[in-house]
Amino acid sequence: MRIKIYYAYIWYMKAKLNITIDQDILDQMKQYALHQKTSISEIVESYFRLITAPKRKESFVEMIDRLPKLDIDLNLDLKEEYYRAKGKKYGL
């Protein structure tokens, strides 16, 4: 029995980008890239990926947590308050 193994190589085309920034910022970025053992191009590319990535959808629990908190007395009898509000509304 023969096992054939195929390798696929994928090349991504890179494009050049010219930007104009202050020399001080460029020097700081070079130092940062040196400490991170990466290149400025990789830093810029990863930042662009970060800001262009689709935002993840918020879960229902997170959405509920963002709602403003109501100031309700915990000792309040809600059933009694309901009937009082209905009586006030309909004049009973």
C-alpha positions in Angstrom: 0.0 0.0 0.0 1.4 3.4 -1.0 0.7 6.6 0.9 0.9 9.7 -1.1 1.6 12.9 0.7 1.0 16.2 -1.1 2.2 19.5 0.1 0.5 22.8 -0.8 2.3 26.0 -0.5 0.3 29.1 -0.3 1.8 32.5 -1.0 0.1 35.6 0.1 0.8 38.7 -2.0 2.1 41.6 0.0 1.7 45.1 -1.1 3.9 48.1 -0.3 2.6 51.0 1.7 4.3 54.3 2.1 3.4 56.4 5.1 4.7 59.7 6.5 5.2 59.9 10.2 7.4 62.0 12.6 11.0 60.9 12.9 10.7 60.6 16.7 7.8 58.1 16.4 9.7 56.1 13.8 12.8 55.9 16.1 10.6 54.8 18.9 8.9 52.2 16.7 12.2 50.8 15.6 13.3 50.4 19.2 9.9 48.7 20.0 10.3 46.4 17.1 13.8 45.5 18.1 12.7 44.6 21.6 9.7 42.6 20.3 12.0 40.8 17.8 9.7 41.8 14.9 9.6 44.3 12.1 7.7 47.6 11.8 5.8 46.1 8.9 4.5 43.2 11.0 3.5 45.6 13.7 1.6 47.8 11.3 0.0 44.8 9.6 -1.2 43.3 12.9 -2.6 46.6 13.9 -4.5 46.9 10.7 -5.8 43.4 11.1 -7.0 44.3 14.6 -8.9 47.4 13.6 -10.5 45.9 10.5 -11.5 42.6 12.1 -15.3 42.1 12.4 -16.6 42.7 15.9 -18.0 39.7 17.6 -21.6 39.7 18.4 -22.6 40.5 22.0 -24.2 37.7 23.9 -27.6 38.1 25.5 -26.2 38.1 29.0 -23.7 40.9 28.1 -26.5 42.9 26.6 -28.6 42.5 29.8 -25.6 43.5 31.9 -25.3 46.8 30.0 -28.8 47.8 30.8 -29.2 50.5 33.5 -29.9 49.1 36.9 -33.3 49.9 38.4 -33.6 51.4 41.8 -36.2 49.1 43.3 -36.8 48.6 47.0 -36.2 44.9 47.7 -38.8 45.0 50.5 -41.5 46.2 48.2 -44.5 43.9 47.7 -44.8 43.9 43.9 -48.2 42.3 43.9 -49.6 45.0 46.2 -47.9 47.7 44.1 -49.4 46.3 40.9 -52.9 46.5 42.3 -52.3 50.0 43.8 -51.1 51.2 40.3 -54.1 49.6 38.6 -56.5 51.2 41.1 -54.9 54.6 40.7 -55.1 54.3 36.9 -58.8 53.2 36.8 -59.9 55.3 39.8 -60.7 52.4 42.1 
